[in-house]
Amino acid sequence: MFIYNVTVNLNDEIHAEWLKWMKETHIPDVMKTGCFIDNQMVKVLYVDDEGHTYSIQYKFLEMVDIEKYQKEFSQKLQAEHTTKFKDKYTAFRTLLQVID
């Protein structure tokens, strides 16, 4: 199993709106792509960054799943996030492999 991890740091100004939008719109839209089997969002504690930091984790079974997501869906979904929250956040993405 694999995890597509998106870590986002955002400022206080957009925190409540961003959290609501992620839960009600963005994460459901990502899951509707059919590329992921599960997700979770966790708050990162005790970081030196200002504002709020979250890790959104999407689980998938095969590398072809993330390749499909990146090819067919990620650009549009990331653009929606960028348009809505502009320069009030920073984000980075990582791929992780679950070790049993």
Rosetta blueprint (number, residue, H / E / L):
1 M L
2 F E
3 I E
4 Y E
5 N E
6 V E
7 T E
8 V E
9 N E
10 L E
11 N L
12 D H
13 E H
14 I H
15 H H
16 A H
17 E H
18 W H
19 L H
20 K H
21 W H
22 M H
23 K H
24 E H
25 T H
26 H H
27 I H
28 P H
29 D H
30 V H
31 M H
32 K L
33 T L
34 G L
35 C L
36 F L
37 I L
38 D E
39 N E
40 Q E
41 M E
42 V E
43 K E
44 V L
45 L L
46 Y L
47 V L
48 D L
49 D L
50 E L
51 G L
52 H E
53 T E
54 Y E
55 S E
56 I E
57 Q E
58 Y E
59 K E
60 F E
61 L L
62 E L
63 M H
64 V H
65 D H
66 I H
67 E H
68 K H
69 Y H
70 Q H
71 K H
72 E H
73 F L
74 S H
75 Q H
76 K H
77 L H
78 Q H
79 A H
80 E H
81 H H
82 T H
83 T H
84 K H
85 F H
86 K L
87 D L
88 K L
89 Y E
90 T E
91 A E
92 F E
93 R E
94 T E
95 L E
96 L E
97 Q E
98 V L
99 I L
100 D L
